């Protein structure tokens, strides 16, 4: 459930950035979304890497505490 909420929030942020680009620079909607997509994908990759590292650290800590 939380993954669905996170994806929805990310999609809404992407659409919001596209709307801001469209209004601010008078771009067509498709072009504004195309301009926003690379930064959106990069941010998504960085956030997923950060969560993955945190998950690994927590899993290692749990395994260490159970192993002792």
N, CA, C and O atoms as CSV, one atom per row, in Angstrom:
chain,resi,resn,atom,element,x,y,z
A,1,UNK,N,N,0.806,-1.188,0.000
A,1,UNK,CA,C,0.000,0.000,0.000
A,1,UNK,C,C,0.858,1.264,0.000
A,1,UNK,O,O,0.566,2.220,-0.719
A,2,UNK,N,N,1.917,1.262,0.811
A,2,UNK,CA,C,2.751,2.462,0.888
A,2,UNK,C,C,3.486,2.712,-0.425
A,2,UNK,O,O,3.756,3.860,-0.775
A,3,UNK,N,N,3.812,1.642,-1.154
A,3,UNK,CA,C,4.462,1.821,-2.456
A,3,UNK,C,C,3.529,2.531,-3.433
A,3,UNK,O,O,3.964,3.381,-4.209
A,4,UNK,N,N,2.270,2.185,-3.394
A,4,UNK,CA,C,1.289,2.810,-4.279
A,4,UNK,C,C,1.136,4.302,-3.946
A,4,UNK,O,O,1.012,5.141,-4.839
A,5,UNK,N,N,1.147,4.609,-2.659
A,5,UNK,CA,C,1.051,6.006,-2.242
A,5,UNK,C,C,2.284,6.772,-2.704
A,5,UNK,O,O,2.168,7.891,-3.204
A,6,UNK,N,N,3.461,6.179,-2.542
A,6,UNK,CA,C,4.705,6.831,-2.949
A,6,UNK,C,C,4.727,7.082,-4.452
A,6,UNK,O,O,5.127,8.160,-4.892
A,7,UNK,N,N,4.305,6.107,-5.238
A,7,UNK,CA,C,4.287,6.271,-6.695
A,7,UNK,C,C,3.288,7.355,-7.094
A,7,UNK,O,O,3.547,8.135,-8.010
A,8,UNK,N,N,2.165,7.404,-6.417
A,8,UNK,CA,C,1.169,8.438,-6.700
A,8,UNK,C,C,1.719,9.827,-6.402
A,8,UNK,O,O,1.525,10.757,-7.185
A,9,UNK,N,N,2.401,9.967,-5.273
A,9,UNK,CA,C,2.995,11.261,-4.925
A,9,UNK,C,C,4.043,11.662,-5.951
A,9,UNK,O,O,4.072,12.814,-6.385
A,10,UNK,N,N,4.907,10.726,-6.345
A,10,UNK,CA,C,5.935,11.033,-7.343
A,10,UNK,C,C,5.302,11.433,-8.672
A,10,UNK,O,O,5.781,12.356,-9.332
A,11,UNK,N,N,4.240,10.753,-9.068
A,11,UNK,CA,C,3.566,11.090,-10.327
A,11,UNK,C,C,2.942,12.484,-10.259
A,11,UNK,O,O,3.014,13.247,-11.222
A,12,UNK,N,N,2.335,12.810,-9.133
A,12,UNK,CA,C,1.747,14.138,-8.986
A,12,UNK,C,C,2.811,15.234,-8.991
A,12,UNK,O,O,2.589,16.314,-9.540
A,13,UNK,N,N,3.951,14.963,-8.387
A,13,UNK,CA,C,5.053,15.933,-8.423
A,13,UNK,C,C,5.520,16.128,-9.863
A,13,UNK,O,O,5.764,17.253,-10.298
A,14,UNK,N,N,5.641,15.029,-10.595
A,14,UNK,CA,C,6.072,15.113,-11.988
A,14,UNK,C,C,5.101,15.942,-12.814
A,14,UNK,O,O,5.513,16.791,-13.604
A,15,UNK,N,N,3.822,15.693,-12.630
A,15,UNK,CA,C,2.814,16.461,-13.367
A,15,UNK,C,C,2.821,17.930,-12.954
A,15,UNK,O,O,2.607,18.810,-13.787
A,16,UNK,N,N,3.065,18.197,-11.676
A,16,UNK,CA,C,3.131,19.582,-11.205
A,16,UNK,C,C,4.303,20.322,-11.813
A,16,UNK,O,O,4.165,21.470,-12.234
A,17,UNK,N,N,5.456,19.674,-11.863
A,17,UNK,CA,C,6.633,20.299,-12.479
A,17,UNK,C,C,6.366,20.550,-13.962
A,17,UNK,O,O,6.728,21.599,-14.494
A,18,UNK,N,N,5.741,19.595,-14.614
A,18,UNK,CA,C,5.380,19.789,-16.025
A,18,UNK,C,C,4.429,20.953,-16.211
A,18,UNK,O,O,4.563,21.718,-17.166
A,19,UNK,N,N,3.464,21.095,-15.304
A,19,UNK,CA,C,2.511,22.210,-15.400
A,19,UNK,C,C,3.207,23.548,-15.168
A,19,UNK,O,O,2.905,24.528,-15.849
A,20,UNK,N,N,4.127,23.595,-14.224
A,20,UNK,CA,C,4.870,24.838,-13.970
A,20,UNK,C,C,5.707,25.216,-15.194
A,20,UNK,O,O,5.740,26.378,-15.598
A,21,UNK,N,N,6.378,24.230,-15.774
A,21,UNK,CA,C,7.165,24.511,-16.987
A,21,UNK,C,C,6.260,24.989,-18.121
A,21,UNK,O,O,6.611,25.902,-18.868
A,22,UNK,N,N,5.106,24.366,-18.236
A,22,UNK,CA,C,4.176,24.728,-19.305
A,22,UNK,C,C,3.699,26.168,-19.143
A,22,UNK,O,O,3.663,26.919,-20.118
A,23,UNK,N,N,3.339,26.556,-17.941
A,23,UNK,CA,C,2.818,27.900,-17.703
A,23,UNK,C,C,3.931,28.940,-17.746
A,23,UNK,O,O,3.780,29.992,-18.367
A,24,UNK,N,N,5.043,28.648,-17.090
A,24,UNK,CA,C,6.125,29.633,-16.967
A,24,UNK,C,C,6.779,29.945,-18.307
A,24,UNK,O,O,7.065,31.107,-18.597
A,25,UNK,N,N,7.020,28.930,-19.123
A,25,UNK,CA,C,7.739,29.121,-20.378
A,25,UNK,C,C,6.857,28.983,-21.609
A,25,UNK,O,O,7.368,28.958,-22.728
A,26,UNK,N,N,5.556,28.895,-21.431
A,26,UNK,CA,C,4.584,28.790,-22.524
A,26,UNK,C,C,4.920,27.636,-23.471
A,26,UNK,O,O,4.934,27.790,-24.692
A,27,UNK,N,N,5.185,26.489,-22.874
A,27,UNK,CA,C,5.513,25.293,-23.650
A,27,UNK,C,C,4.268,24.426,-23.823
A,27,UNK,O,O,3.363,24.467,-22.990
A,28,UNK,N,N,4.220,23.650,-24.891
A,28,UNK,CA,C,3.140,22.652,-24.993
A,28,UNK,C,C,3.290,21.612,-23.875
A,28,UNK,O,O,4.391,21.381,-23.374
A,29,UNK,N,N,2.194,21.001,-23.499
A,29,UNK,CA,C,2.202,20.050,-22.385
A,29,UNK,C,C,3.172,18.894,-22.623
A,29,UNK,O,O,3.901,18.506,-21.709
A,30,UNK,N,N,3.192,18.349,-23.811
A,30,UNK,CA,C,4.079,17.221,-24.103
A,30,UNK,C,C,5.549,17.617,-23.981
A,30,UNK,O,O,6.363,16.848,-23.470
A,31,UNK,N,N,5.880,18.801,-24.445
A,31,UNK,CA,C,7.269,19.255,-24.365
A,31,UNK,C,C,7.662,19.534,-22.916
A,31,UNK,O,O,8.787,19.232,-22.518
A,32,UNK,N,N,6.763,20.101,-22.127
A,32,UNK,CA,C,7.044,20.369,-20.717
A,32,UNK,C,C,7.283,19.068,-19.955
A,32,UNK,O,O,8.205,18.984,-19.143
A,33,UNK,N,N,6.457,18.054,-20.212
A,33,UNK,CA,C,6.660,16.759,-19.558
A,33,UNK,C,C,7.948,16.098,-20.026
A,33,UNK,O,O,8.634,15.450,-19.236
A,34,UNK,N,N,8.282,16.255,-21.301
A,34,UNK,CA,C,9.531,15.688,-21.810
A,34,UNK,C,C,10.737,16.358,-21.164
A,34,UNK,O,O,11.744,15.699,-20.907
A,35,UNK,N,N,10.650,17.641,-20.903
A,35,UNK,CA,C,11.750,18.344,-20.239
A,35,UNK,C,C,11.870,17.951,-18.766
A,35,UNK,O,O,12.974,17.907,-18.224
A,36,UNK,N,N,10.754,17.669,-18.126
A,36,UNK,CA,C,10.768,17.331,-16.704
A,36,UNK,C,C,11.143,15.876,-16.446
A,36,UNK,O,O,11.567,15.542,-15.340
A,37,UNK,N,N,11.000,15.017,-17.427
A,37,UNK,CA,C,11.192,13.578,-17.221
A,37,UNK,C,C,12.622,13.177,-16.832
A,37,UNK,O,O,12.768,12.379,-15.907
A,38,UNK,N,N,13.688,13.680,-17.479
A,38,UNK,CA,C,15.032,13.235,-17.070
A,38,UNK,C,C,15.362,13.547,-15.604
A,38,UNK,O,O,15.912,12.699,-14.901
A,39,UNK,N,N,15.036,14.736,-15.150
A,39,UNK,CA,C,15.279,15.073,-13.749
A,39,UNK,C,C,14.429,14.238,-12.816
A,39,UNK,O,O,14.880,13.843,-11.741
A,40,UNK,N,N,13.202,13.968,-13.226
A,40,UNK,CA,C,12.295,13.136,-12.436
A,40,UNK,C,C,12.859,11.718,-12.311
A,40,UNK,O,O,12.845,11.141,-11.224
A,41,UNK,N,N,13.347,11.163,-13.401
A,41,UNK,CA,C,13.909,9.800,-13.365
A,41,UNK,C,C,15.173,9.750,-12.521
A,41,UNK,O,O,15.374,8.803,-11.761
A,42,UNK,N,N,16.024,10.761,-12.646
A,42,UNK,CA,C,17.236,10.809,-11.838
A,42,UNK,C,C,16.895,10.884,-10.352
A,42,UNK,O,O,17.490,10.173,-9.543
A,43,UNK,N,N,15.955,11.728,-9.996
A,43,UNK,CA,C,15.538,11.835,-8.595
A,43,UNK,C,C,14.952,10.522,-8.100
A,43,UNK,O,O,15.203,10.122,-6.964
A,44,UNK,N,N,14.188,9.861,-8.925
A,44,UNK,CA,C,13.598,8.578,-8.545
A,44,UNK,C,C,14.682,7.535,-8.295
A,44,UNK,O,O,14.594,6.775,-7.331
A,45,UNK,N,N,15.700,7.489,-9.147
A,45,UNK,CA,C,16.805,6.549,-8.954
A,45,UNK,C,C,17.587,6.853,-7.682
A,45,UNK,O,O,17.946,5.937,-6.942
A,46,UNK,N,N,17.853,8.131,-7.423
A,46,UNK,CA,C,18.604,8.495,-6.223
A,46,UNK,C,C,17.828,8.165,-4.947
A,46,UNK,O,O,18.402,7.661,-3.982
A,47,UNK,N,N,16.541,8.445,-4.943
A,47,UNK,CA,C,15.731,8.142,-3.764
A,47,UNK,C,C,15.627,6.633,-3.560
A,47,UNK,O,O,15.699,6.163,-2.424
A,48,UNK,N,N,15.461,5.871,-4.629
A,48,UNK,CA,C,15.372,4.416,-4.478
A,48,UNK,C,C,16.697,3.839,-3.987
A,48,UNK,O,O,16.699,2.897,-3.195
A,49,UNK,N,N,17.827,4.388,-4.444
A,49,UNK,CA,C,19.131,3.934,-3.950
A,49,UNK,C,C,19.292,4.248,-2.468
A,49,UNK,O,O,19.831,3.440,-1.712
A,50,UNK,N,N,18.830,5.408,-2.061
A,50,UNK,CA,C,18.905,5.793,-0.653
A,50,UNK,C,C,18.070,4.860,0.218
A,50,UNK,O,O,18.532,4.422,1.272
A,51,UNK,N,N,16.840,4.549,-0.209
A,51,UNK,CA,C,15.998,3.639,0.554
A,51,UNK,C,C,16.579,2.231,0.576
A,51,UNK,O,O,16.471,1.532,1.583
A,52,UNK,N,N,17.191,1.810,-0.524
A,52,UNK,CA,C,17.783,0.467,-0.577
A,52,UNK,C,C,18.941,0.362,0.410
A,52,UNK,O,O,19.082,-0.650,1.097
A,53,UNK,N,N,19.769,1.401,0.482
A,53,UNK,CA,C,20.883,1.388,1.428
A,53,UNK,C,C,20.366,1.347,2.864
A,53,UNK,O,O,20.900,0.618,3.700
A,54,UNK,N,N,19.339,2.122,3.143
A,54,UNK,CA,C,18.762,2.112,4.487
A,54,UNK,C,C,18.161,0.765,4.838
A,54,UNK,O,O,18.269,0.310,5.976
A,55,UNK,N,N,17.524,0.121,3.860
A,55,UNK,CA,C,16.941,-1.194,4.090
A,55,UNK,C,C,18.036,-2.207,4.381
A,55,UNK,O,O,17.899,-3.024,5.291
A,56,UNK,N,N,19.134,-2.161,3.607
A,56,UNK,CA,C,20.235,-3.098,3.832
A,56,UNK,C,C,20.842,-2.902,5.217
A,56,UNK,O,O,21.124,-3.876,5.913
A,57,UNK,N,N,21.043,-1.655,5.618
A,57,UNK,CA,C,21.632,-1.358,6.922
A,57,UNK,C,C,20.730,-1.891,8.036
A,57,UNK,O,O,21.215,-2.494,8.994
A,58,UNK,N,N,19.424,-1.670,7.912
A,58,UNK,CA,C,18.489,-2.161,8.915
A,58,UNK,C,C,18.440,-3.678,8.964
A,58,UNK,O,O,18.347,-4.266,10.041
A,59,UNK,N,N,18.502,-4.312,7.803
A,59,UNK,CA,C,18.475,-5.771,7.754
A,59,UNK,C,C,19.727,-6.349,8.402
A,59,UNK,O,O,19.645,-7.325,9.147
A,60,UNK,N,N,20.900,-5.746,8.120
A,60,UNK,CA,C,22.147,-6.208,8.735
A,60,UNK,C,C,22.100,-6.044,10.243
A,60,UNK,O,O,22.541,-6.928,10.977
A,61,UNK,N,N,21.569,-4.919,10.715
A,61,UNK,CA,C,21.473,-4.681,12.157
A,61,UNK,C,C,20.560,-5.718,12.794
A,61,UNK,O,O,20.869,-6.227,13.872
A,62,UNK,N,N,19.446,-6.039,12.152
A,62,UNK,CA,C,18.533,-7.059,12.685
A,62,UNK,C,C,19.199,-8.426,12.698
A,62,UNK,O,O,19.082,-9.161,13.679
A,63,UNK,N,N,19.892,-8.777,11.625
A,63,UNK,CA,C,20.566,-10.071,11.565
A,63,UNK,C,C,21.653,-10.167,12.625
A,63,UNK,O,O,21.826,-11.225,13.229
A,64,UNK,N,N,22.383,-9.095,12.863
A,64,UNK,CA,C,23.412,-9.104,13.900
A,64,UNK,C,C,22.802,-9.276,15.280
A,64,UNK,O,O,23.336,-10.019,16.103
A,65,UNK,N,N,21.696,-8.603,15.547
A,65,UNK,CA,C,21.090,-8.690,16.869
A,65,UNK,C,C,20.458,-10.073,17.105
A,65,UNK,O,O,20.442,-10.561,18.235
A,66,UNK,N,N,19.946,-10.693,16.054
A,66,UNK,CA,C,19.376,-12.028,16.204
A,66,UNK,C,C,20.448,-13.096,16.293
A,66,UNK,O,O,20.246,-14.137,16.918
A,67,UNK,N,N,21.594,-12.838,15.664
A,67,UNK,CA,C,22.689,-13.820,15.662
A,67,UNK,C,C,23.435,-13.883,16.977
A,67,UNK,O,O,24.098,-14.881,17.262
A,68,UNK,N,N,23.344,-12.853,17.775
A,68,UNK,CA,C,24.100,-12.840,19.033
A,68,UNK,C,C,23.357,-13.451,20.171
A,68,UNK,O,O,23.874,-13.507,21.287
